[in-house]
């Protein structure tokens, strides 16, 4: 395989690095393991080690710290890994641009979505998108808010759909597309006495079924109680909204959930009651990377989500 000439600034010598050596280094750096890199390339560990030594010799600096138990990147290795990864993202985006320019209805969309949105609203939107663009492959990953923002920032996904986190996040943009009110899901018998809504102070005195700490819904609830003497009386804490719905149906307590989650999991035994004093809204947003344009297929899916998220 021919070497790749690497251009450098005026005083830095030009290097002629072999692409295969760089590929091998990337595998070792990503796995921090010579064994796994050897398995993925169907070569021996000694062959992989030899290639890394060749690359280090060409660059004139160690790239990896090796011991009998571990492999770690040196400062130079970390710098090289970051540069190669960034370059590969740009190459990949360029190739995808070419593909979609040739045939706009071909391609791939990498989408990250928060679990509550993925469960409640996304399936019907994806079904509609598949009807119009059957040749476009959508790769969906469920991630919580912080992980979702990081995946968008790093370019691991094209865009994300999830709760707006705080006022800003470095490197990402939030386009709010839905104000999703939090509601109290109660057993039907208890809900009939609350037709005018229920206040946070009243809810604080009840056994509550809540999402775990660290979730957006939980943060909004705790924020609404700041400055008061009231505290959340958490009876059960769960990860999945469907679990909280089932617990409310069994009469175990009052579940606090976004309206969109309740709407997709209605049961005859429960009723949703508006939370008043204060009203609390979870903002659902399209999350994109600052300065990175969506490719046509991803832009079409994002537009469909804008149009259908309220249905």
C-alpha positions as CSV (number, residue, x, y, z in Angstrom):
1,X,0.0,0.0,0.0
2,X,1.4,3.4,-1.0
3,X,2.3,5.8,1.8
4,X,0.2,8.9,2.4
5,X,2.2,12.2,2.2
6,X,1.2,14.3,5.2
7,X,1.6,18.0,4.6
8,X,2.9,20.1,7.4
9,X,3.7,23.8,8.2
10,X,6.8,25.4,6.8
11,X,9.4,24.3,9.4
12,X,8.0,20.8,9.9
13,X,9.3,18.0,7.7
14,X,6.9,16.2,5.4
15,X,6.2,12.6,6.5
16,X,5.2,9.7,4.2
17,X,3.1,7.5,6.5
18,X,1.6,4.2,5.5
19,X,-2.2,4.1,5.8
20,X,-2.1,0.5,7.1
21,X,0.1,1.6,10.0
22,X,-2.3,4.3,10.9
23,X,-5.2,1.9,10.7
24,X,-3.5,-0.6,13.0
25,X,-2.6,2.2,15.5
26,X,-6.3,3.3,15.5
27,X,-7.4,-0.2,16.4
28,X,-4.9,-0.5,19.3
29,X,-5.7,3.0,20.5
30,X,-9.5,2.4,20.5
31,X,-9.3,-1.0,22.3
32,X,-6.1,-0.3,24.3
33,X,-5.2,-3.9,23.5
34,X,-2.8,-5.5,21.0
35,X,-4.7,-8.8,21.2
36,X,-8.1,-7.3,20.2
37,X,-6.4,-5.3,17.4
38,X,-4.8,-8.5,16.1
39,X,-8.1,-10.4,16.2
40,X,-9.9,-7.6,14.3
41,X,-7.2,-7.5,11.6
42,X,-6.7,-11.3,11.5
43,X,-3.0,-11.0,12.2
44,X,-0.7,-12.0,15.0
45,X,0.0,-9.8,18.0
46,X,3.7,-9.7,17.1
47,X,2.7,-8.4,13.6
48,X,0.6,-5.7,15.1
49,X,3.4,-4.8,17.6
50,X,5.9,-4.6,14.7
51,X,3.6,-2.2,12.8
52,X,3.3,0.1,15.8
53,X,7.1,0.1,16.3
54,X,7.4,1.1,12.6
55,X,5.0,4.0,13.0
56,X,6.8,5.1,16.2
57,X,10.1,5.0,14.4
58,X,8.8,7.1,11.5
59,X,7.4,9.7,13.9
60,X,10.4,9.5,16.3
61,X,8.4,9.2,19.5
62,X,6.6,6.5,21.5
63,X,2.8,6.4,21.0
64,X,1.9,3.8,23.6
65,X,2.9,2.9,27.1
66,X,3.2,-0.9,27.2
67,X,3.2,-3.2,30.3
68,X,2.4,-6.8,30.8
69,X,-1.0,-5.9,32.0
70,X,-2.1,-2.7,30.2
71,X,-1.7,-0.5,27.2
72,X,-2.1,3.3,27.4
73,X,-1.6,6.2,25.0
74,X,1.3,8.6,25.5
75,X,0.7,12.3,25.1
76,X,1.9,12.0,21.4
77,X,-0.3,9.0,20.9
78,X,-3.4,10.7,22.2
79,X,-2.6,13.7,19.9
80,X,-2.3,11.4,16.9
81,X,-5.5,9.5,17.8
82,X,-7.5,12.7,18.1
83,X,-6.2,13.9,14.7
84,X,-6.8,10.7,12.9
85,X,-10.3,10.4,14.4
86,X,-11.2,13.9,13.3
87,X,-9.9,13.3,9.8
88,X,-11.9,10.1,9.5
89,X,-15.1,11.9,10.5
90,X,-14.5,14.5,7.9
91,X,-13.7,11.9,5.2
92,X,-16.8,9.9,6.2
93,X,-19.0,13.0,6.1
94,X,-17.6,13.9,2.7
95,X,-18.3,10.5,1.3
96,X,-21.8,10.5,2.6
97,X,-22.3,14.0,1.0
98,X,-21.2,12.6,-2.3
99,X,-23.6,9.6,-2.0
100,X,-26.6,11.7,-1.1
101,X,-25.9,14.3,-3.8
102,X,-25.9,11.5,-6.3
103,X,-29.1,10.0,-5.0
104,X,-31.0,12.1,-2.4
105,X,-33.1,9.1,-1.3
106,X,-30.1,6.9,-0.5
107,X,-27.9,7.1,2.6
108,X,-27.9,6.7,6.3
109,X,-29.1,8.7,9.3
110,X,-27.6,8.2,12.7
111,X,-30.1,9.4,15.3
112,X,-29.8,9.5,19.1
113,X,-33.0,9.8,21.2
114,X,-33.9,9.9,24.8
115,X,-35.7,6.8,26.0
116,X,-38.9,8.5,26.9
117,X,-39.2,10.2,23.5
118,X,-38.1,7.0,21.7
119,X,-40.8,5.0,23.4
120,X,-43.7,7.5,23.2
121,X,-43.4,9.5,20.0
122,X,-40.6,8.2,17.7
123,X,-42.0,4.9,16.4
124,X,-44.9,6.4,14.5
125,X,-42.6,9.1,13.1
126,X,-40.0,6.6,11.9
127,X,-42.8,4.5,10.3
128,X,-43.9,7.5,8.3
129,X,-40.3,8.3,7.3
130,X,-39.7,4.7,6.1
131,X,-42.8,4.9,3.8
132,X,-41.4,8.0,2.1
133,X,-37.7,7.0,2.1
134,X,-37.5,3.2,2.2
135,X,-33.9,3.2,1.0
136,X,-32.6,5.4,3.8
137,X,-31.2,3.4,6.7
138,X,-31.8,5.0,10.2
139,X,-29.5,3.9,13.0
140,X,-31.2,4.7,16.3
141,X,-29.4,4.9,19.7
142,X,-31.2,5.5,23.0
143,X,-29.2,7.8,25.2
144,X,-29.8,9.9,28.3
145,X,-29.4,13.7,28.0
146,X,-25.7,14.1,28.8
147,X,-24.7,11.1,26.7
148,X,-26.9,12.3,23.9
149,X,-25.2,15.8,23.8
150,X,-21.8,14.2,23.9
151,X,-22.6,11.9,21.0
152,X,-23.8,14.9,18.9
153,X,-20.8,16.9,19.9
154,X,-18.3,14.2,18.9
155,X,-20.1,13.5,15.6
156,X,-21.1,9.9,16.6
157,X,-24.6,10.7,15.5
158,X,-26.1,13.2,13.0
159,X,-28.5,14.8,15.5
160,X,-30.4,14.0,18.7
161,X,-33.9,14.3,20.1
162,X,-34.3,14.8,23.8
163,X,-34.9,17.2,26.7
164,X,-33.1,20.5,26.6
165,X,-30.4,20.4,29.3
166,X,-29.9,23.7,31.0
167,X,-29.5,26.9,29.1
168,X,-26.5,25.9,26.9
169,X,-24.1,23.1,26.2
170,X,-20.7,23.7,24.7
171,X,-20.6,22.7,21.0
172,X,-24.3,21.8,20.6
173,X,-27.5,23.7,19.7
174,X,-31.0,23.1,21.0
175,X,-34.0,23.8,18.9
176,X,-37.0,23.4,21.1
177,X,-39.9,21.7,19.3
178,X,-42.2,20.7,22.1
179,X,-43.2,22.0,25.6
180,X,-44.2,18.8,27.3
181,X,-45.9,19.4,30.7
182,X,-45.3,17.1,33.7
183,X,-48.4,15.5,35.0
184,X,-49.5,13.5,38.0
185,X,-50.7,10.0,37.1
186,X,-53.0,8.7,39.8
187,X,-55.2,5.8,40.4
188,X,-58.7,6.6,38.9
189,X,-60.5,6.8,42.2
190,X,-58.0,9.3,43.7
191,X,-58.0,11.4,40.5
192,X,-61.7,12.1,40.5
193,X,-61.2,14.4,43.5
194,X,-58.5,16.4,41.7
195,X,-60.4,17.8,38.6
196,X,-59.0,21.3,39.1
197,X,-55.4,20.1,39.1
198,X,-52.9,19.5,41.9
199,X,-50.1,21.7,43.3
200,X,-46.5,20.7,43.9
201,X,-47.0,21.3,47.6
202,X,-49.9,18.7,47.7
203,X,-47.9,16.3,45.7
204,X,-44.9,16.6,48.1
205,X,-47.1,15.0,50.8
206,X,-48.0,11.9,48.7
207,X,-46.0,8.7,48.1
208,X,-44.5,9.4,44.7
209,X,-43.3,7.3,41.9
210,X,-40.4,9.1,40.2
211,X,-37.7,8.8,37.6
212,X,-34.2,8.4,39.1
213,X,-32.1,11.3,40.2
214,X,-30.1,12.9,37.4
215,X,-32.9,12.7,34.8
216,X,-34.4,15.9,33.4
217,X,-37.9,15.3,34.8
218,X,-36.4,14.7,38.3
219,X,-34.3,17.9,38.0
220,X,-37.4,20.0,37.0
221,X,-39.4,18.7,40.0
222,X,-36.6,19.4,42.5
223,X,-36.2,22.9,40.9
224,X,-39.9,23.6,41.3
225,X,-39.6,22.9,45.1
226,X,-36.6,25.1,45.6
227,X,-37.3,27.9,48.2
228,X,-40.0,26.0,49.9
229,X,-40.0,23.7,52.9
230,X,-41.6,20.9,50.9
231,X,-39.6,17.8,49.9
232,X,-40.3,15.0,47.5
233,X,-41.6,11.9,49.2
234,X,-40.1,9.3,46.8
235,X,-41.5,5.8,47.3
236,X,-40.1,4.1,44.2
237,X,-37.6,5.4,41.7
238,X,-37.4,3.8,38.2
239,X,-35.6,4.2,34.9
240,X,-38.4,3.4,32.5
241,X,-41.6,5.5,32.3
242,X,-43.7,2.4,31.5
243,X,-42.7,1.0,34.9
244,X,-43.9,4.1,36.7
245,X,-47.2,3.8,34.7
246,X,-47.7,0.2,35.8
247,X,-47.0,1.1,39.4
248,X,-49.5,3.9,39.4
249,X,-52.0,1.5,37.9
250,X,-51.4,-0.9,40.8
251,X,-52.2,1.9,43.3
252,X,-48.6,2.1,44.7
253,X,-48.5,5.9,44.5
254,X,-48.7,8.9,42.2
255,X,-46.3,8.8,39.2
256,X,-44.9,12.1,37.9
257,X,-44.4,11.8,34.2
258,X,-44.3,14.0,31.0
259,X,-47.7,14.1,29.3
260,X,-46.3,12.5,26.1
261,X,-45.2,9.4,28.1
262,X,-48.6,9.1,29.7
263,X,-50.4,9.6,26.4
264,X,-48.5,6.6,24.9
265,X,-49.2,4.4,28.0
266,X,-52.8,5.1,28.9
267,X,-54.6,2.5,31.1
268,X,-58.2,2.4,32.2
269,X,-57.2,2.3,35.9
270,X,-55.4,5.6,35.9
271,X,-56.1,9.3,35.2
272,X,-53.6,12.1,34.5
273,X,-54.0,15.3,36.6
274,X,-52.5,18.6,35.6
275,X,-49.8,19.9,38.0
276,X,-50.4,23.6,38.9
277,X,-48.7,26.0,41.2
278,X,-46.4,25.9,39.4
279,X,-46.9,24.3,36.0
280,X,-43.7,22.4,35.0
281,X,-42.7,21.8,31.4
282,X,-40.0,19.6,29.9
283,X,-38.7,21.1,26.7
284,X,-38.0,18.6,23.9
285,X,-35.4,19.7,21.4
286,X,-33.6,18.8,18.2
287,X,-29.9,18.7,19.2
288,X,-27.3,19.5,16.6
289,X,-23.6,20.2,16.6
290,X,-22.6,23.8,16.3
291,X,-21.3,24.6,12.8
292,X,-22.2,21.2,11.3
293,X,-24.8,21.0,8.6
294,X,-27.3,18.1,8.5
295,X,-27.0,16.0,5.3
296,X,-30.2,15.8,3.2
297,X,-31.6,12.5,4.6
298,X,-31.0,13.6,8.2
299,X,-32.5,17.1,7.5
300,X,-35.6,15.4,6.0
301,X,-36.0,13.2,9.1
302,X,-35.5,16.2,11.4
303,X,-38.2,18.2,9.5
304,X,-40.6,15.3,9.9
305,X,-40.0,15.2,13.6
306,X,-40.7,18.9,13.8
307,X,-44.0,18.4,12.0
308,X,-45.2,15.3,13.8
309,X,-43.9,15.6,17.4
310,X,-47.1,17.2,18.5
311,X,-49.4,14.5,17.1
